[in-house]
Amino acid sequence: MTDRVRLTIEDGVADVRMVRAEKMNAIDPAMFLALAETGEKLKASSEIRAVVLSGEGRAFCAGLDMASMQQLAAPDNDSRDTVLDDAAQRTEAGANYAQQACYVWREVPVPVIAAVHGVAFGGGFQLALGADIRIVAPDVRMAIMEIKWGLIPDMSGMVLLPGLVRDDVARELTWTGRILNGEEAVKLGIATRVATDPHAEALALGREIANKSPEAIRAGKRLLNLTQTAAPAEEIFLAESLEQRALIGTPNQTEAVVANFEKRQPAFTD
């Protein structure tokens, strides 16, 4: 895993970096597995309060490593079923490994912030969509791109993109592979904001979130994820009240109130 993704945790913020810089962090089978396994590890961690997802070198992620994907597509390749085939073992949400590499970040129970620079093409674009927040460089280049290869986005893009942009925009980007810069990505709702140093900005935001009550942050993510499922208002109303009832009077919620009145930084526990 460490030859594709490096994970460090400091002060409750997990810094997840793709480290295949010589290939612009292009996704090969090993990268699929490393991303999915790192996300699953973070899902089970009680010490993290925020995650920053980024890539080393010149790019966030250039998309699929086409050479390795061509090899993977060969009928006699034993890795095919693990990563791509519909018969492969799927997650509870129904994702195969390729889809889970991007979707797992929505399942991580704390906010995930993608710091996107250079390019985010194809699978890299969909990986960025898996984050809760996307901070992008002004000159970033982002595109669905699969249409260039006669393909469709199949790494959870069809689950994630419609929650961010209008239907007609999703269709245009899917059918054209048009490349967006940072400002246009923000304008369309794909990116949250532009920053000259997305990684530094994402880490600062992660630290800010990590200083908030961890139970409230996790409850907020559960509710926001629910709103993306087209759940009826009745279900969301009930979930709101159940989450709030579970928070009120807990040690961290009480600490948030006391710290505000005493005008000091709260000291939350995991």
MILOLUM-677558 format. One line per field, with one value per residue: residue in three letters; residue number from 0; y, z, x of N, C-alpha, C in turn. Coordinates in Angstrom, 2 decimals, decimal comma. Layout:
# residues N
residu: c(ALA;...)
num: c(NUM;...)
nv: c(Y;...)
nw: c(Z;...)
nu: c(X;...)
cav: c(Y;...)
caw: c(Z;...)
cau: c(X;...)
cv: c(Y;...)
cw: c(Z;...)
cu: c(X;...)
***
This chain:
# residues 270
residu: c(MET;THR;ASP;ARG;VAL;ARG;LEU;THR;ILE;GLU;ASP;GLY;VAL;ALA;ASP;VAL;ARG;MET;VAL;ARG;ALA;GLU;LYS;MET;ASN;ALA;ILE;ASP;PRO;ALA;MET;PHE;LEU;ALA;LEU;ALA;GLU;THR;GLY;GLU;LYS;LEU;LYS;ALA;SER;SER;GLU;ILE;ARG;ALA;VAL;VAL;LEU;SER;GLY;GLU;GLY;ARG;ALA;PHE;CYS;ALA;GLY;LEU;ASP;MET;ALA;SER;MET;GLN;GLN;LEU;ALA;ALA;PRO;ASP;ASN;ASP;SER;ARG;ASP;THR;VAL;LEU;ASP;ASP;ALA;ALA;GLN;ARG;THR;GLU;ALA;GLY;ALA;ASN;TYR;ALA;GLN;GLN;ALA;CYS;TYR;VAL;TRP;ARG;GLU;VAL;PRO;VAL;PRO;VAL;ILE;ALA;ALA;VAL;HIS;GLY;VAL;ALA;PHE;GLY;GLY;GLY;PHE;GLN;LEU;ALA;LEU;GLY;ALA;ASP;ILE;ARG;ILE;VAL;ALA;PRO;ASP;VAL;ARG;MET;ALA;ILE;MET;GLU;ILE;LYS;TRP;GLY;LEU;ILE;PRO;ASP;MET;SER;GLY;MET;VAL;LEU;LEU;PRO;GLY;LEU;VAL;ARG;ASP;ASP;VAL;ALA;ARG;GLU;LEU;THR;TRP;THR;GLY;ARG;ILE;LEU;ASN;GLY;GLU;GLU;ALA;VAL;LYS;LEU;GLY;ILE;ALA;THR;ARG;VAL;ALA;THR;ASP;PRO;HIS;ALA;GLU;ALA;LEU;ALA;LEU;GLY;ARG;GLU;ILE;ALA;ASN;LYS;SER;PRO;GLU;ALA;ILE;ARG;ALA;GLY;LYS;ARG;LEU;LEU;ASN;LEU;THR;GLN;THR;ALA;ALA;PRO;ALA;GLU;GLU;ILE;PHE;LEU;ALA;GLU;SER;LEU;GLU;GLN;ARG;ALA;LEU;ILE;GLY;THR;PRO;ASN;GLN;THR;GLU;ALA;VAL;VAL;ALA;ASN;PHE;GLU;LYS;ARG;GLN;PRO;ALA;PHE;THR;ASP)
num: c(0;1;2;3;4;5;6;7;8;9;10;11;12;13;14;15;16;17;18;19;20;21;22;23;24;25;26;27;28;29;30;31;32;33;34;35;36;37;38;39;40;41;42;43;44;45;46;47;48;49;50;51;52;53;54;55;56;57;58;59;60;61;62;63;64;65;66;67;68;69;70;71;72;73;74;75;76;77;78;79;80;81;82;83;84;85;86;87;88;89;90;91;92;93;94;95;96;97;98;99;100;101;102;103;104;105;106;107;108;109;110;111;112;113;114;115;116;117;118;119;120;121;122;123;124;125;126;127;128;129;130;131;132;133;134;135;136;137;138;139;140;141;142;143;144;145;146;147;148;149;150;151;152;153;154;155;156;157;158;159;160;161;162;163;164;165;166;167;168;169;170;171;172;173;174;175;176;177;178;179;180;181;182;183;184;185;186;187;188;189;190;191;192;193;194;195;196;197;198;199;200;201;202;203;204;205;206;207;208;209;210;211;212;213;214;215;216;217;218;219;220;221;222;223;224;225;226;227;228;229;230;231;232;233;234;235;236;237;238;239;240;241;242;243;244;245;246;247;248;249;250;251;252;253;254;255;256;257;258;259;260;261;262;263;264;265;266;267;268;269)
nv: c(-1,21;1,24;1,97;3,16;4,72;6,97;7,30;9,53;10,59;13,31;15,19;14,48;14,77;13,08;12,62;11,79;10,67;10,15;8,53;8,04;9,63;9,74;8,79;10,60;9,97;8,11;5,67;2,36;-1,22;-1,72;0,81;1,19;-0,73;0,15;2,70;2,00;0,29;2,00;3,87;2,13;1,47;3,95;4,31;2,68;3,89;5,55;7,77;9,75;12,95;14,45;14,26;14,65;14,46;13,91;14,33;13,54;15,34;16,47;16,36;15,80;13,42;11,60;9,94;6,75;4,36;3,55;1,56;-0,48;-1,00;-2,06;-4,48;-5,54;-5,95;-8,20;-11,48;-13,62;-12,56;-12,73;-10,73;-9,37;-9,99;-9,13;-6,33;-5,15;-6,79;-7,54;-9,70;-9,69;-9,55;-7,37;-4,25;-3,38;-1,23;-1,80;-1,45;-2,19;-2,91;-0,89;1,15;1,51;2,60;5,29;5,88;5,16;7,28;8,82;7,18;7,14;8,26;10,91;14,36;14,61;16,12;17,05;17,96;19,45;19,56;20,38;17,95;16,33;13,83;11,71;8,76;10,05;12,43;11,43;10,37;12,71;13,66;11,97;13,03;15,17;17,87;19,99;21,50;23,45;24,13;27,23;26,83;24,23;21,25;19,64;16,84;14,57;12,70;9,93;9,49;10,03;7,69;6,04;5,18;5,05;6,96;5,00;4,73;5,30;7,77;8,27;8,08;10,09;12,59;13,67;14,75;17,12;18,83;20,34;18,33;18,60;19,64;17,57;15,69;16,98;17,16;14,47;13,51;15,03;15,27;17,63;19,92;21,46;24,46;25,74;27,90;27,59;25,07;25,60;27,37;25,69;24,01;21,80;22,07;23,36;25,67;27,88;27,77;28,90;27,19;24,30;22,01;22,96;24,66;22,81;21,23;23,16;23,66;21,10;20,92;22,92;21,82;19,57;20,63;20,89;19,55;16,10;14,15;15,63;16,45;13,99;13,18;15,17;14,53;12,05;12,82;14,60;12,86;11,27;13,03;13,02;10,76;10,91;10,57;10,62;13,59;13,06;10,95;12,22;14,27;12,68;11,47;13,73;14,53;12,28;12,15;14,58;14,25;12,24;13,63;15,77;16,76;15,09;14,49;15,93;17,69;19,21;20,30;21,93;23,95;25,02;25,87;27,87;29,78;30,37;31,45;30,12;27,69;24,64;21,42;18,56;15,05;11,89)
nw: c(0,00;0,73;-1,43;-3,18;-1,84;0,81;4,26;6,89;10,22;12,17;14,97;14,80;12,11;9,14;6,67;3,50;0,84;-2,56;-4,04;-6,45;-8,14;-10,45;-12,43;-12,53;-10,59;-11,72;-11,98;-11,31;-10,97;-8,40;-7,23;-7,14;-5,18;-3,01;-2,43;-1,77;0,42;2,21;2,71;3,94;6,24;7,53;7,98;10,13;12,17;15,27;15,99;14,11;12,84;10,62;7,09;4,63;1,21;-1,35;-4,07;-4,81;-6,46;-9,86;-10,24;-9,14;-9,87;-12,76;-13,85;-15,21;-15,52;-18,53;-19,82;-17,88;-17,41;-19,84;-19,78;-17,56;-18,58;-20,06;-20,74;-19,36;-17,06;-13,67;-11,85;-12,77;-11,95;-9,31;-9,42;-11,54;-12,63;-12,88;-11,42;-9,25;-5,72;-3,94;-2,17;0,76;-0,08;-2,73;-4,45;-6,67;-6,50;-7,98;-8,04;-5,30;-4,57;-5,02;-3,86;-1,18;0,35;0,90;2,70;4,83;8,13;8,84;7,77;4,48;2,64;-0,50;-2,02;-4,87;-7,64;-10,65;-12,72;-12,83;-14,09;-15,60;-13,84;-11,78;-11,57;-10,68;-8,26;-6,84;-6,63;-4,72;-2,28;0,44;0,30;-2,05;-2,74;-5,04;-7,34;-9,12;-11,81;-12,28;-14,12;-14,96;-15,80;-16,99;-19,01;-19,79;-22,14;-24,18;-24,54;-25,45;-23,44;-20,41;-17,35;-14,60;-11,99;-9,70;-10,47;-11,58;-9,42;-7,73;-9,15;-10,01;-7,65;-7,38;-9,60;-12,10;-14,01;-16,83;-17,07;-16,04;-18,04;-20,31;-19,61;-19,35;-21,95;-23,56;-22,41;-21,68;-20,58;-17,46;-15,75;-12,54;-11,66;-13,22;-12,40;-9,76;-10,24;-11,46;-9,39;-8,85;-7,60;-4,38;-3,57;-4,79;-4,43;-4,13;-3,03;-2,70;-1,04;1,39;2,14;2,43;4,54;6,58;6,78;7,52;10,07;11,37;11,37;12,90;15,40;16,29;17,90;17,85;17,71;16,80;14,31;12,95;13,07;11,52;9,01;8,53;8,29;6,09;4,10;3,98;2,89;0,26;-0,84;-1,83;0,09;1,70;3,10;5,60;6,60;6,84;8,67;10,95;11,28;11,81;14,35;15,91;15,79;17,00;19,55;20,48;20,75;22,58;25,79;25,98;26,93;25,18;23,87;26,00;26,77;24,55;24,92;27,44;26,94;25,06;26,58;28,42;26,80;25,59;24,00;23,18;24,73;23,38;23,52;22,00)
nu: c(0,82;1,99;3,57;1,91;0,00;0,35;-0,12;-0,48;-1,07;-1,92;-2,66;-5,36;-5,96;-6,00;-3,66;-3,75;-1,97;-1,48;1,24;2,48;4,11;5,73;4,13;2,14;0,32;-1,38;-3,97;-3,56;-4,12;-2,98;-3,15;-5,94;-6,60;-5,05;-6,14;-8,81;-8,34;-7,04;-9,08;-10,95;-9,53;-9,47;-12,16;-12,59;-11,26;-11,06;-9,68;-9,39;-10,43;-10,73;-10,00;-7,51;-7,12;-4,87;-2,44;0,97;3,64;3,24;0,52;-2,87;-4,34;-3,99;-5,85;-6,86;-4,24;-3,56;-2,08;-1,71;-4,37;-5,20;-3,85;-5,12;-7,63;-7,41;-8,60;-7,39;-6,31;-5,82;-6,42;-8,57;-11,25;-11,16;-11,00;-12,60;-14,72;-18,21;-18,98;-17,41;-16,69;-18,75;-19,22;-21,19;-22,72;-22,83;-20,68;-17,92;-14,34;-13,04;-14,95;-15,26;-12,83;-13,16;-15,66;-15,48;-14,63;-16,84;-18,01;-16,26;-16,39;-15,90;-15,32;-13,98;-11,49;-10,55;-7,54;-6,76;-4,68;-2,84;-3,78;-6,99;-8,27;-10,71;-10,77;-9,41;-10,83;-13,29;-12,45;-11,86;-14,48;-15,49;-14,77;-15,86;-15,47;-13,88;-10,93;-9,32;-6,61;-6,06;-5,28;-5,91;-6,83;-9,67;-11,65;-14,15;-13,53;-13,58;-15,03;-13,28;-11,91;-13,81;-15,48;-17,50;-17,97;-17,18;-16,46;-17,94;-18,81;-21,34;-22,95;-22,05;-21,67;-24,27;-25,27;-23,98;-24,07;-26,25;-28,56;-28,34;-25,78;-24,20;-24,66;-23,59;-20,84;-20,21;-20,60;-18,92;-16,36;-15,21;-12,71;-12,25;-11,25;-10,08;-11,76;-14,08;-14,86;-15,59;-17,71;-19,59;-20,18;-18,67;-16,21;-15,24;-13,82;-11,21;-7,68;-4,32;-2,46;-3,59;-3,24;-2,12;-4,19;-6,26;-5,30;-5,30;-8,05;-8,86;-7,67;-9,09;-11,69;-11,12;-10,96;-13,50;-16,48;-16,25;-18,33;-20,52;-19,61;-19,43;-22,09;-23,24;-22,16;-23,34;-26,04;-25,93;-25,06;-27,32;-29,19;-28,42;-29,44;-31,94;-33,85;-37,06;-38,61;-39,71;-38,15;-35,67;-36,27;-36,79;-34,29;-32,70;-33,73;-33,18;-30,38;-29,74;-30,84;-29,20;-26,84;-27,17;-26,24;-24,06;-20,59;-18,79;-20,50;-21,42;-18,97;-18,46;-20,38;-19,64;-16,99;-17,46;-18,84;-16,86;-15,02;-12,78;-10,58;-12,14;-11,76;-11,91;-12,76;-11,96)
cav: c(0,00;2,45;2,38;3,86;5,70;7,16;7,82;10,03;11,18;14,26;16,03;14,09;14,95;12,06;13,15;10,67;11,16;9,22;8,76;7,54;10,92;9,58;8,49;11,59;9,26;7,35;4,57;1,00;-2,09;-1,53;2,07;0,90;-1,46;0,98;3,73;1,37;-0,23;3,14;4,36;1,19;1,62;5,19;4,10;1,97;4,63;6,49;8,90;10,79;13,91;14,97;13,61;15,40;13,54;14,67;13,58;14,14;15,63;17,48;16,19;15,06;12,07;11,70;8,97;5,36;3,97;2,79;0,36;-1,53;-1,35;-2,96;-5,79;-6,02;-6,35;-9,49;-12,50;-14,54;-11,85;-13,12;-9,54;-8,74;-10,14;-8,36;-4,89;-4,64;-7,63;-7,45;-10,85;-9,52;-9,28;-5,95;-3,73;-3,30;-0,25;-2,33;-1,02;-3,06;-2,27;0,35;2,15;1,77;3,46;6,67;6,05;4,90;8,54;9,22;6,30;7,54;8,97;12,30;15,10;14,34;17,30;16,78;19,06;19,04;20,42;19,73;17,40;15,31;13,33;10,38;8,20;11,07;13,33;10,75;10,28;14,01;13,77;11,20;13,86;16,05;19,23;19,99;22,75;23,23;25,18;28,00;26,29;22,81;20,80;18,56;16,37;13,18;12,15;8,55;9,46;10,04;6,31;5,26;4,58;5,86;7,00;3,82;4,66;5,95;9,10;8,42;8,23;11,31;13,82;14,30;15,49;18,35;19,71;20,12;17,16;18,90;19,83;16,23;15,05;17,62;16,79;13,04;13,25;15,79;15,20;18,99;20,19;22,63;25,01;25,86;28,84;27,01;23,96;26,21;27,93;24,60;23,28;20,62;22,41;24,21;26,96;27,89;28,20;28,76;25,99;23,53;21,10;23,74;25,13;21,66;20,88;24,18;23,40;19,87;21,22;23,68;20,86;18,68;21,33;20,91;18,35;15,00;13,49;16,50;16,40;12,71;13,20;16,03;13,81;11,04;13,48;15,13;11,71;10,85;13,94;12,72;9,50;11,19;10,11;11,53;14,56;12,41;10,19;13,17;14,88;11,73;11,31;14,94;14,55;11,20;12,55;15,67;13,68;11,49;14,57;16,68;16,33;14,27;15,28;16,86;18,75;20,08;21,02;22,99;25,05;25,63;26,56;29,11;30,74;30,74;32,07;29,37;26,58;23,44;20,24;17,44;13,72;11,01)
caw: c(0,00;0,88;-2,69;-3,94;-0,98;2,11;5,27;8,15;11,06;13,14;15,62;14,36;10,67;8,33;5,41;2,56;-0,38;-3,61;-4,16;-7,74;-8,81;-11,76;-13,35;-12,22;-9,73;-12,53;-11,22;-11,78;-10,00;-7,06;-6,70;-6,76;-3,91;-1,94;-2,06;-1,08;1,71;3,09;3,14;4,89;7,49;8,18;8,42;11,41;13,14;16,17;16,33;13,08;12,85;9,25;6,15;3,44;0,14;-2,36;-4,83;-4,87;-7,79;-10,74;-10,46;-8,20;-10,43;-14,20;-14,30;-15,32;-16,20;-19,61;-20,13;-16,92;-17,57;-20,99;-19,29;-16,65;-19,36;-20,71;-20,13;-18,50;-15,94;-12,43;-11,07;-13,39;-11,12;-8,07;-9,60;-12,50;-13,10;-12,15;-10,54;-8,10;-4,43;-3,84;-0,82;1,20;-0,93;-4,08;-5,27;-6,85;-5,98;-8,70;-7,55;-3,89;-4,44;-4,99;-3,00;0,22;1,06;1,42;3,83;5,97;8,94;9,10;6,51;3,60;1,82;-1,59;-2,48;-6,27;-8,45;-11,88;-13,44;-12,24;-15,28;-15,56;-12,51;-10,84;-11,40;-9,83;-6,92;-6,20;-6,31;-3,52;-1,09;0,84;-0,06;-3,03;-2,88;-6,30;-7,82;-10,20;-13,13;-12,34;-15,29;-14,50;-16,84;-16,87;-19,91;-20,27;-23,51;-25,09;-24,75;-25,82;-22,20;-19,53;-15,98;-13,89;-10,68;-8,83;-10,97;-11,81;-8,10;-7,06;-9,93;-10,03;-6,42;-7,37;-10,73;-12,78;-14,87;-18,17;-16,96;-15,91;-19,34;-21,21;-19,24;-19,63;-23,39;-24,27;-21,79;-21,65;-19,47;-16,65;-14,85;-11,17;-11,52;-13,80;-11,53;-8,64;-10,76;-11,74;-8,16;-8,72;-6,60;-3,30;-3,73;-5,42;-3,57;-4,81;-2,46;-2,23;0,05;2,63;2,48;2,88;5,87;7,52;6,99;8,29;11,47;11,91;11,64;13,96;16,68;16,63;18,60;16,88;17,52;16,00;12,94;12,36;12,90;10,37;7,77;8,31;7,81;4,75;3,20;3,83;1,98;-1,12;-1,26;-2,20;1,17;1,90;4,19;6,87;7,07;7,24;9,92;12,03;11,49;12,49;15,78;16,59;15,93;18,00;20,86;20,89;21,03;23,70;27,12;25,98;27,43;24,19;23,62;27,19;26,69;23,55;25,53;28,51;26,33;24,45;27,65;29,07;25,77;25,44;23,07;23,82;24,79;23,09;23,58;20,91)
cau: c(0,00;2,80;4,17;0,89;-0,67;0,98;-1,05;0,06;-2,12;-1,38;-3,68;-6,69;-6,13;-5,33;-3,14;-3,67;-1,32;-1,06;2,68;2,99;4,33;6,34;3,03;1,09;-0,62;-2,34;-4,54;-3,40;-4,79;-2,43;-3,69;-7,32;-6,64;-4,48;-7,13;-9,93;-7,89;-6,78;-10,38;-11,54;-8,78;-9,90;-13,54;-12,58;-10,43;-11,76;-8,81;-9,37;-11,53;-10,83;-9,08;-7,09;-6,77;-4,11;-1,45;2,30;4,17;2,64;-0,91;-3,70;-4,45;-4,19;-6,84;-6,42;-3,02;-4,18;-1,29;-2,03;-5,77;-5,29;-3,43;-6,15;-8,81;-7,18;-9,45;-6,65;-5,70;-6,49;-6,83;-9,74;-12,44;-11,01;-11,13;-13,58;-15,81;-19,48;-19,11;-16,51;-17,35;-19,09;-19,42;-22,59;-23,39;-22,93;-19,55;-16,77;-13,13;-12,76;-15,91;-15,02;-11,65;-13,66;-16,84;-15,18;-14,41;-18,14;-18,32;-15,43;-17,39;-15,53;-15,16;-12,83;-11,20;-9,61;-6,69;-6,62;-3,82;-2,39;-4,92;-7,86;-8,93;-11,30;-10,83;-8,96;-11,97;-14,27;-11,87;-12,10;-15,90;-15,76;-14,54;-16,96;-15,08;-12,79;-10,19;-8,59;-5,71;-6,69;-4,96;-6,21;-7,57;-10,53;-12,56;-14,59;-12,50;-13,76;-15,56;-12,13;-11,49;-14,98;-15,98;-18,34;-17,45;-17,68;-15,82;-18,92;-19,14;-22,78;-23,57;-21,59;-21,78;-25,59;-25,52;-23,20;-24,35;-27,52;-28,60;-27,82;-24,33;-23,62;-24,72;-22,63;-19,48;-20,05;-20,60;-17,89;-15,05;-14,67;-11,79;-12,59;-10,24;-10,55;-12,88;-15,30;-15,26;-16,31;-18,96;-20,52;-20,48;-17,81;-15,20;-15,73;-13,16;-9,90;-6,58;-3,03;-1,84;-4,74;-2,91;-2,00;-5,54;-7,03;-4,82;-5,79;-9,47;-8,95;-7,36;-10,23;-12,76;-10,68;-11,13;-14,92;-16,93;-16,19;-19,63;-21,37;-19,09;-19,82;-23,55;-23,51;-21,85;-24,38;-27,25;-25,70;-25,07;-28,71;-29,90;-28,02;-30,05;-33,34;-34,72;-38,19;-38,44;-40,06;-36,99;-34,62;-36,72;-36,58;-32,85;-32,24;-34,07;-32,48;-28,98;-29,66;-31,12;-28,01;-25,74;-27,44;-25,84;-22,84;-19,46;-18,24;-21,48;-21,35;-17,70;-18,61;-21,13;-18,84;-15,85;-17,95;-19,12;-15,59;-14,19;-11,53;-10,63;-12,66;-10,89;-12,78;-12,17;-12,40)
cv: c(1,26;2,86;3,07;4,97;5,76;7,83;8,27;10,68;12,06;15,14;15,75;14,25;13,90;12,67;11,95;11,19;10,01;9,55;8,11;8,73;10,77;9,25;9,46;10,94;8,55;6,08;3,25;0,08;-1,92;-0,24;1,92;0,31;-0,61;2,06;3,12;0,89;0,89;3,72;3,45;1,28;2,85;5,09;3,50;2,72;5,59;7,74;10,01;11,68;14,58;14,26;14,59;14,40;14,32;13,74;14,30;14,43;16,64;17,40;15,52;13,61;12,18;10,71;7,58;5,26;3,02;1,52;-0,79;-1,95;-2,27;-4,38;-6,40;-6,56;-7,70;-10,59;-13,42;-13,86;-12,15;-11,93;-8,93;-8,80;-9,27;-6,91;-4,50;-5,47;-7,50;-8,60;-10,73;-9,27;-7,78;-5,55;-3,73;-2,32;-0,71;-2,01;-2,14;-2,29;-0,94;1,46;2,52;2,64;4,93;6,85;5,89;6,19;9,15;8,39;6,55;8,48;10,42;13,02;14,77;15,54;16,91;18,05;18,72;20,05;19,67;19,25;16,43;14,83;11,96;9,86;9,18;12,09;12,70;10,56;11,58;14,17;13,00;11,96;14,69;17,47;19,13;21,38;22,58;24,41;25,95;27,39;24,79;22,48;19,55;18,15;14,93;12,29;10,74;8,48;9,45;8,62;5,41;4,57;5,53;5,94;5,85;3,62;5,49;7,36;9,32;8,46;9,61;12,60;14,45;15,05;16,84;19,33;19,41;18,92;17,44;19,09;18,47;15,52;15,65;17,17;15,32;12,79;13,97;15,58;16,57;19,23;21,50;23,13;25,21;26,74;28,25;25,84;24,48;26,71;26,85;23,82;22,04;20,85;23,37;25,60;26,76;28,36;27,99;27,55;25,12;22,62;21,83;24,22;23,98;21,23;21,87;23,96;22,13;20,10;22,02;22,75;19,96;19,32;21,49;19,58;17,17;14,30;14,32;16,49;15,11;12,65;14,05;15,32;12,74;11,67;14,00;14,00;11,24;11,73;13,67;11,45;9,67;10,62;11,10;12,44;13,92;11,66;11,11;13,87;13,96;11,56;12,52;14,86;13,44;11,55;13,62;15,15;12,93;12,40;15,35;16,04;15,43;15,13;16,30;17,99;19,73;20,92;22,15;24,20;25,78;26,43;27,86;30,17;31,24;31,35;31,43;28,28;25,35;22,32;19,01;16,11;12,87;9,98)
cw: c(0,00;-0,41;-3,60;-3,13;0,36;3,06;6,50;8,90;12,10;13,65;15,06;12,87;9,93;6,99;4,49;1,24;-1,33;-3,94;-5,41;-8,65;-10,21;-12,84;-13,16;-11,46;-10,51;-11,79;-11,95;-10,76;-8,57;-6,42;-6,31;-5,35;-2,76;-1,48;-1,28;0,31;2,70;3,61;4,16;6,25;8,25;8,67;9,82;12,50;13,97;16,45;15,30;13,18;11,50;8,41;5,02;2,43;-0,97;-3,11;-4,84;-6,32;-8,54;-10,82;-9,28;-8,67;-11,90;-14,73;-14,40;-16,01;-17,32;-19,95;-19,18;-17,04;-18,77;-20,60;-18,40;-17,41;-20,04;-19,99;-19,15;-17,31;-14,66;-11,61;-11,60;-12,48;-9,87;-8,26;-10,41;-12,66;-12,24;-11,18;-9,29;-6,83;-4,30;-2,39;-0,47;0,36;-2,37;-4,98;-5,45;-6,38;-6,66;-8,23;-6,10;-3,66;-4,36;-3,97;-1,52;1,02;1,55;2,63;5,04;6,84;9,27;7,77;5,79;2,66;0,76;-1,94;-3,89;-7,04;-9,71;-12,69;-12,56;-13,39;-15,01;-14,16;-11,44;-10,54;-10,45;-8,40;-6,16;-5,80;-5,04;-2,23;-0,78;0,36;-1,03;-3,12;-4,05;-6,61;-8,95;-11,56;-13,23;-13,63;-14,88;-15,63;-16,57;-17,77;-20,45;-21,72;-24,54;-25,45;-25,12;-24,63;-21,49;-18,16;-15,18;-12,55;-9,68;-9,29;-11,15;-10,52;-7,52;-7,83;-9,89;-8,74;-6,37;-8,45;-11,28;-13,72;-16,25;-18,15;-16,85;-17,26;-20,31;-20,90;-19,54;-21,12;-24,16;-23,71;-21,68;-20,39;-18,79;-15,91;-13,45;-11,02;-12,08;-12,96;-10,31;-9,11;-10,98;-10,49;-7,95;-7,67;-5,58;-3,39;-4,34;-4,39;-4,32;-4,30;-1,88;-1,05;1,38;3,10;3,03;4,27;6,92;7,82;7,81;9,77;12,12;12,27;12,81;15,34;17,07;17,29;17,63;16,66;16,64;14,53;12,26;12,14;11,69;9,06;7,49;7,74;6,38;3,72;2,94;2,84;0,51;-1,66;-1,73;-1,16;1,33;3,10;5,54;7,46;7,55;8,53;11,11;12,33;12,20;13,99;16,55;16,80;17,01;19,41;21,38;21,29;22,33;25,04;27,15;26,46;26,43;23,88;24,79;27,16;25,68;24,14;26,56;27,92;25,67;25,50;28,31;28,09;25,69;24,41;23,78;23,80;24,62;23,22;22,45;21,45)
cu: c(0,86;3,49;3,15;0,23;0,07;-0,01;-0,27;-1,09;-1,47;-2,52;-5,07;-6,94;-5,31;-4,94;-2,89;-3,12;-1,03;0,39;3,27;3,27;4,90;5,31;1,86;-0,06;-1,72;-2,73;-4,32;-4,09;-4,28;-2,95;-5,16;-7,37;-6,12;-5,46;-8,27;-9,52;-7,60;-8,10;-11,03;-10,84;-9,26;-11,36;-13,58;-11,82;-11,27;-10,94;-8,85;-10,61;-11,72;-9,78;-8,77;-6,58;-6,08;-3,16;-0,12;2,68;3,33;1,12;-1,58;-3,80;-4,82;-5,21;-6,25;-5,07;-3,46;-3,41;-1,65;-3,49;-5,98;-4,89;-4,50;-7,35;-8,63;-7,97;-8,71;-5,98;-6,49;-6,98;-8,13;-10,97;-12,36;-11,36;-12,36;-14,84;-17,05;-19,67;-18,22;-17,31;-17,56;-19,31;-20,90;-23,39;-23,51;-21,76;-18,53;-15,52;-12,84;-13,68;-15,62;-13,80;-12,05;-14,77;-16,54;-15,03;-15,72;-18,52;-17,43;-16,28;-17,06;-15,36;-13,87;-12,68;-10,19;-8,87;-6,24;-5,77;-3,42;-3,58;-5,69;-8,74;-9,55;-11,48;-10,37;-10,05;-12,98;-13,76;-12,08;-13,56;-16,26;-15,55;-15,78;-16,74;-13,91;-12,18;-9,23;-7,68;-6,40;-6,48;-5,17;-6,96;-8,34;-11,48;-12,95;-13,74;-12,76;-14,23;-14,43;-11,70;-12,68;-15,63;-16,94;-17,67;-18,05;-16,99;-16,63;-19,29;-20,62;-23,58;-23,28;-21,86;-23,17;-25,95;-24,82;-23,62;-25,75;-27,42;-28,00;-26,31;-23,64;-23,59;-23,69;-21,21;-19,21;-19,86;-19,49;-16,48;-14,39;-13,84;-12,16;-11,36;-10,86;-11,77;-14,17;-15,79;-16,03;-17,68;-20,01;-20,91;-19,63;-16,73;-15,80;-15,14;-11,78;-8,87;-5,27;-2,26;-2,95;-4,43;-2,80;-3,37;-6,39;-6,60;-5,32;-7,27;-9,66;-8,67;-8,48;-11,38;-12,41;-10,81;-12,60;-15,31;-17,02;-17,53;-20,55;-20,92;-19,54;-21,33;-23,93;-23,23;-22,90;-25,65;-27,07;-25,63;-26,50;-29,46;-29,56;-28,66;-31,48;-34,30;-35,88;-37,95;-38,72;-38,88;-35,88;-35,00;-36,45;-35,10;-32,26;-32,49;-33,36;-31,00;-28,83;-29,87;-29,90;-26,85;-25,94;-27,04;-24,62;-21,67;-18,92;-19,22;-21,50;-20,08;-17,76;-19,32;-20,28;-17,68;-16,28;-18,23;-17,84;-14,60;-12,80;-11,70;-11,20;-11,64;-11,77;-12,03;-12,73;-13,38)
***
